[in-house]
Amino acid sequence: MKKIAIIGATGMLGQPVTEEFLSAGYEVSIFVRNPTKAQKLFGKKVNITIGNLTDVARLKKFLENQDFLYLNLSVKQESGEHDFQPEREGLANILKAAKETSLSRIGYLSSLVHFYQGQHNFDWWVFRLKVDAVSQIKSSGIPYSIFYPSTFMESFGKGAYRQGNNLLLSGTSKYKMYLISGSDYGKQVIRAFEHHNGNNEYTIQGQEGYTADEAATLFAEHYPKAKIRIMRAPFGLLKFLGKFTNRFNYAAHIIEALNNYPEQFDAEKTWQELGIPPTKFLDYIKKCP
């Protein structure tokens, strides 16, 4: 039985990937700060190590005797550039520990929209951090699979766009995003670990493209469990509030990038190697909690 270590398993995007590894028969070990949340999500199906990314010795012990490592790291919206960041200092600690083990592959969740960095004079420390994270992994000497996903369907079902029974939009979404479900992505991650050698980078996209406005409208019209309202915040107000709080600053930057990144379909190679993601957005909406 293959062994996979996962850091970030309890997050919105880590959960479906973890579940797919379990369904595929892997022995799954997760590194968490909140064991109660982990046990509620996965029960006794996973091995749980409690720790944080500042502890290199703990990380090394966690990674010993593992075949693979999958990373689902993120920036907390309320954090600042000079705070401890999982994708910067945390990643450096993870790689330091990993180099002293027999890991045969690292998988890392990046993002497609971070390629907006530098376009139209857009410069954001979070995207610079993501660029540097990829460089760290590439220079580690450990074989890697790096995933650059489009927007996840979960962003409308329970993530960034959805707040209770409201979908929050700001500004104008100019380009279609090729939405993909977390479970479809998880299956692709497993295939990347199982069938490929060397170093690989994948564009992760679903079959259907929607602007944020189109996706929100579709969700509101077809969500069966509650009445969903679409609410719009003036983008100028969001940027103004971002001068005073990290959370609004994060929201203003990510919305600006998502609204203006000229995403094009570029997943042919990924589909050939990792399979075509089958989930349609309408089907996801009807099954969404």
Secondary structure, 3 states (H helix, E strand, C coil): CCEEEEECCCCCCHHHHHHHHHHCCCEEEEEECCHHHHHHHHCCCCEEEECCCCCHHHHHHHHCCCCEEEECCCCCCCCCCCCCCHHHHHHHHHHHHHCCCCCCEEEEECCCHHHHCCHHHCCCHHHHHHHHHHHHHHCCCCCEEEEEECCECHHHHCCCCEECCEEEEECCCCCCEECECHHHHHHHHHHHHHHCCCCEEEEECCCCEECHHHHHHHHHHHCCCCCCEEEEECHHHHHHHCCCCHHHHHHHHHHHHHHHCCCCCCCHHHHHHHCCCCCCHHHHHHHCC
